Amino acid sequence: MKINDHPEIIFGAKRESLLGKQILKVRTAIRNFFTDKTSLKSKKIDMNVLVSIQRGGILHAKIDKDSYHSIDSRLKFISMTSSALERLHQKQSMRSTFQKQNFLIHQTIVYLDTLLAISKHLLVLSKNEKGNQKNLREKQKEVEELVDEVDRIASTAEFNQMALFQGDFAQSSRTASMWLLKENGEMFQIYIATMTSKSLGLRYFKNDTFTLSNPVDFEKKVNLAIHRIKQERKQMVSFLE
């Protein structure tokens, strides 16, 4: 598969650096606002933050004292993705077709690493759930934010306008296929599994997020998601070998 130049890739490292700095600034501003002892509990803020240049790249949230921790947790993982993509752009050249192919695979791995980190954090939330109802509500809000972030990644992760995690290139897909070229001229096909919250088992098919009210079931679902992401990452790494 020949991968054409994408104008946005040229300034990729700079773009991700600016996104990361903006997210850090927003996190600091939110934290300062809600930890200020003079602020009232009724205070709320509307947040609009650019988290990617892709469609759906604006994250909007209404934040109060009870929810800012969950928003900050989500922004932390978004920032982690931007930092990893910035490093990738800095070290990975894309002058030849083979370099572009490698970039595509490495970029997919970056997103998978974020999905894996989110899933592992969800597991920590379930295991540490001890305390009053307020703590349970706060942790549940964080779970919901992070599951939403899984879907945001799935809907916006793309390379040269090709959606990576929507199932277009899954092994069962009948709509598209991805063929890459080895340096010896041999063609090989790669598959990228669907990585939405539903496909990972983090959300019911009625769009309800799993809750912490049943920690055993929650841990089982999250562990299954972790296994699926690890398997997909292992497969992507094998394409580089």
N, C-alpha and C positions, 0 to 999 in steps of 0.2 A: 504494500500500500504506500503510495507516495503521499507524504505529508507536506502540504504547502506552507509557506511562511504565513504567520499570523502577525499583523502589525502590533498587537498588544504585547506580544512576547518580547519584542525588542527592548522594552523598558520594564520587563518583568520584575527584576530585582528591586529597582527603584520603586515601582508600584507597590510591591509587597512590603517594602520598608515603610512607605508612607502610611499604608493601611495599618501596619503594626503599631506605629507611633500614635496614630489617631485612636486606635482601640485602647492603648495604654493610657492615653490622656483622658478618654471617657471613663475608664475604670477608676482612675484616680479622682476625677471630679465627682462621680457617683458616690464613691466611698467617703470622700470628705463631706459631701452634702448630708449623708445620712448618719455619719458618726459625730457630726457637730452637736454638742450637747444643747445648744440653743435652738436647734430645729425641733419643730413640733411633730408629734406622731402622725398628724393628719397630712403632713406635707407629702406631695407626690410630684413626680416629674415625668414628662414625656420624653422619651429618648428615641432619636433617629440616628443611627450610626451606620456608615458605609463599611460593610464587612467584605465585600468583593465587588468587582466591576461587572459581574455577570448579572443576568436578569434575576431579580429577587435578591439583589445584593444589599438592600437596605433593611437593617434589623430595627423594627419599631417595637417599643415596649412602654407600658405605663408602670412606673416603679414607685413603690412605697417602702417603708421601713421593713416590712415583712417579706419583701420579695427581692430586695437589691442583692442579697447574697447569691440567690439563684441566677440572677442576670449576670453578676460578676463571674460566677463559675462558668457560665456559657461563653462569656467574652474571653475568658482565660484560654479556652480551647480554640476559639477562633484565632486568637493571637498566636497560639502555638503553631497553627497551620500556616499563618502568614510568615512566621519566622523560618519555618522549614522550607517553604516555597522560595523565600528570598535566598536562602543558602543554596538551594537547588539551581536557581537561575544564575547565581554567581559562579558555580563550579561546572555546570553542564553546558557545553557548547551545543549549538543547534545549526551548524553550518551544512552538514550533510544529512541525507535521509536517515542514515543509521543513527546519527546523533539525535535526531528528532524522535526517532522510534524509542531510543533509550530514555529520552526526556519524558515521553508519554508514559512509559512504564514507571519511571521514578516518581513522576507526579502522582500517578495512581497509588503508589506505595505511601506517599506522604499523606494522602487523604485516608488511606486505610489505617495508618498509624494514629491519626486523630480519632477515628472511629473506635479503634482498639483502646486508646487512652480514656475515651468517654465511657466505654463499656466497663472498663476496670474500675473507674470512679463510681459508676452506678453500683457495682458490686460492693464497694467500700461503704456506700451509703446504706445499703441493706444490712450489712453486717454490724454497722455501728448504731443501728436504730435502737436507742434506749433513751427513755426520758418522757417528758410530758407531751400532751397533744400539740402544743405550739411547735415543739421541735419536730414532731412528725409532719405537721403541715408544711413547715419550712423545707424539710427534706423532700417532701412530695413535690413541692413547687420546683425544686432543683431538678428532680427526676424529670418532670414534665418539660422544663426548659432544655435539658440535655437531649431528651428524645426528639424534641423539635429541631435541635441542632443537627441530629443525625439526618433528619429529613431535608434540612436546608442544604447540607453537604451533598446529599444524594441528588438534589434538584439543580444544584449550581456547579458541581464539579464537572469540568469539561476541558477538552483540549481541541483547539481549532474548531470550536463550535460543535464538537462531538460529545454528547452526554456520556459520561463514563459509568454511572451507577444506576441508570434508569432501566436497565435490562436490555438495551439495544444490542449489546454484544455478549449477552449471556448465552450459555451453551444451548439453551432451549429457544433462543430468539429466532423468529422467522422474518424479522424485518431488516436485519443488518448483520454483517460479519466483518471481522477485522483481520486482514492478512498483512503480515510484515515480511520484510525481505532480509535474508541473511547476506553477509558480505560475499559469500560464495555464489550468490544468485538464487539460492533455494528459498522458496516461499514457506511460511509457516503461519498457522492461525492461532490467535489468542482469544481467550474468552474473559470477560469481566462480569462477575456475578452482580445481580441486583443487590443494592445495599441500602434500601429504605428501612425504616423502623419496622414496618410490617414484615418484610422479607427476613429481617434479622430476629423477628419474634419479640420485639420490644413494645409492640402495640397490637391491641386486638383489631380484628378486621372491621370493627365498628368505629375505629379511630380512637378508642379509649386507651390511654396509657396504662400499663400495669402499675399497680400501687404497692406501697410498702406494707400494706395491712396484712399481707401474707408473705413474710420474708423468705420462707422456704421456696415457694413457687417463684417468687421474684428472682432469687439467686439462681434457680434452675434455668429460667429463661435467659438471664444475663450471661450465664456460663455458656449456654448454647450459642448466643450471639458472639461471644469471645472466640469460641471454637471456629465458627464460620469465618470470622474476619481473619483469624490466624491462618486458616487454610487458604483463603484467597491471597493473603500476603505471600505465603510460601510459594504459591503458584506464580505470582508476578515476579518474585525473585528468581525463580527457575528460568524465566524467559531471558534473564540477563546473563545466565551462565553459559 
